[in-house]
Structure formats: structure tokens, C-alpha cells
Amino acid sequence: MSGRRSDGFTLIELLAVMLILAMLAAIAIPSLSILGARPLRAQAESLASDLEFARVRSVLLGIPHRVVIDLDGGAWRVEWLVTEAEALGQEEKADAPAAGGFDARGRIDLSPPRGETPEYRPVRANVGTTSVLEDGLVFSRIDTTEGPVSRGTVAVGFERDGTADPVRIVLADARGHVVGVEVAPLEEAVQVRDVER
């Protein structure tokens, strides 16, 4: 008489399958969480890139720049401190001082400014257009030296030498992911970091 054949699984086989599924879940679930935060991180990287652009451009041109952030509208844009003619790229007089205050002969012009007073205007480039956060993403708050701001408009300014006050811009999504974009003046860097709400 031959041994009986069983059509089911043994307990050990079931436990082995359960163990394999648990290990796969332990690897896959954190990856899914990271994938869910990818749009948030991409927007934070885009904002950080514009902040770094404004910082570097302030140093290269010797003209203050700022990034204006509309917390309520979920948008931002890069601006610089110039006259309307300068903003439009129109020619100035040959003896007029260039950026940094020097005239064509290398002398510093100490006379009071003539004509139009410089104002912050959008930078003429794709960076100067208003960028808007994707659907489901918001500016949670901006931590400034004067305290957190959660409504209205905040300008992150860079002086001629690229210095700025420390600031952290906190972005969040509907799933609870939170990312901060930090302007670190001592490190002269803009960094994206995970933060707590």
C-alpha cells in the first residue's frame, strides 16, 4: 500500500510563505512612502534651486535679489532691485555707473541717483515667472528670525554679497509628508531637509 498523498500545505510551508511575504512588505512599504513624498521633494528642490539662483546672482551682479513667497497662493518668484530700464535690459548712458557703483573710467559715482529709483522687479528669465506648487502641496509655514509666518507674503532677501537671514520654508502634502528648505547663511547654502510638523 502506497503512502497517502496530501492535497494541502504543511504548516511549515505556510509559515515560510508568510515569512517571505512579511520580508517583502518590510522592504516595499517604506519605498512606497518615499514615492508618495516624491512630488513634495521635487517642489522643494525647485524652490531651493530658485533661492540658490537668487543668492548666486546677487553676488555675480552686485545687485540685491529676493524670492517672494505667497503662502496663501502657494507660489513664488525671483526678483531683483533695478530700475525699469535695467529690468527691461535697455541701454544706459556710457558714463553711467555700472552694477557695483563704478563708471566707465573706474571711478565710483557718489552723486545722488538720477531718474528712476530702483525697485524689486521680476528677473527676466524663466526663473522670474511665478512658480506655483502642485495640487495637494502647501506652504505650511516659514520660520524667520522674527518667528513663524503661516499666512501672507514673505520675501527672502539676498544682499549684494549673497548674505541673508536664516530662514526655513516648510512645505507639506495631504499625506503628512513635510520637507523644509533652509537658507543657511553661515554655510552659504540652500538645503532641502525632512522636518517635523
Secondary structure in CASP SS format (residue, H / E / C, confidence):
PFRMAT SS
TARGET T0000
AUTHOR 0000-0000-0000
METHOD secondary structure of the structure
MODEL  1
M C 1.00
S C 1.00
G C 1.00
R C 1.00
R C 1.00
S C 1.00
D C 1.00
G C 1.00
F C 1.00
T C 1.00
L H 1.00
I H 1.00
E H 1.00
L H 1.00
L H 1.00
A H 1.00
V H 1.00
M H 1.00
L H 1.00
I H 1.00
L H 1.00
A H 1.00
M H 1.00
L H 1.00
A H 1.00
A H 1.00
I H 1.00
A H 1.00
I H 1.00
P H 1.00
S H 1.00
L H 1.00
S H 1.00
I H 1.00
L H 1.00
G H 1.00
A C 1.00
R H 1.00
P H 1.00
L H 1.00
R H 1.00
A H 1.00
Q H 1.00
A H 1.00
E H 1.00
S H 1.00
L H 1.00
A H 1.00
S H 1.00
D H 1.00
L H 1.00
E H 1.00
F H 1.00
A H 1.00
R H 1.00
V H 1.00
R H 1.00
S H 1.00
V H 1.00
L H 1.00
L H 1.00
G C 1.00
I C 1.00
P C 1.00
H E 1.00
R E 1.00
V E 1.00
V E 1.00
I E 1.00
D E 1.00
L C 1.00
D C 1.00
G C 1.00
G C 1.00
A E 1.00
W E 1.00
R E 1.00
V E 1.00
E E 1.00
W E 1.00
L E 1.00
V E 1.00
T C 1.00
E H 1.00
A H 1.00
E H 1.00
A H 1.00
L C 1.00
G C 1.00
Q C 1.00
E C 1.00
E C 1.00
K C 1.00
A C 1.00
D C 1.00
A C 1.00
P C 1.00
A C 1.00
A C 1.00
G C 1.00
G C 1.00
F E 1.00
D C 1.00
A C 1.00
R C 1.00
G C 1.00
R C 1.00
I E 1.00
D C 1.00
L C 1.00
S C 1.00
P C 1.00
P C 1.00
R C 1.00
G C 1.00
E C 1.00
T C 1.00
P C 1.00
E E 1.00
Y E 1.00
R E 1.00
P E 1.00
V C 1.00
R C 1.00
A C 1.00
N H 1.00
V H 1.00
G H 1.00
T C 1.00
T C 1.00
S E 1.00
V E 1.00
L C 1.00
E C 1.00
D C 1.00
G C 1.00
L E 1.00
V E 1.00
F E 1.00
S E 1.00
R E 1.00
I E 1.00
D E 1.00
T E 1.00
T C 1.00
E C 1.00
G E 1.00
P E 1.00
V E 1.00
S C 1.00
R C 1.00
G C 1.00
T E 1.00
V E 1.00
A E 1.00
V E 1.00
G E 1.00
F E 1.00
E C 1.00
R C 1.00
D C 1.00
G C 1.00
T C 1.00
A C 1.00
D C 1.00
P C 1.00
V E 1.00
R E 1.00
I E 1.00
V E 1.00
L E 1.00
A E 1.00
D E 1.00
A C 1.00
R C 1.00
G C 1.00
H C 1.00
V E 1.00
V E 1.00
G E 1.00
V E 1.00
E E 1.00
V E 1.00
A E 1.00
P C 1.00
L C 1.00
E C 1.00
E C 1.00
A E 1.00
V E 1.00
Q E 1.00
V E 1.00
R E 1.00
D E 1.00
V C 1.00
E C 1.00
R C 1.00
END
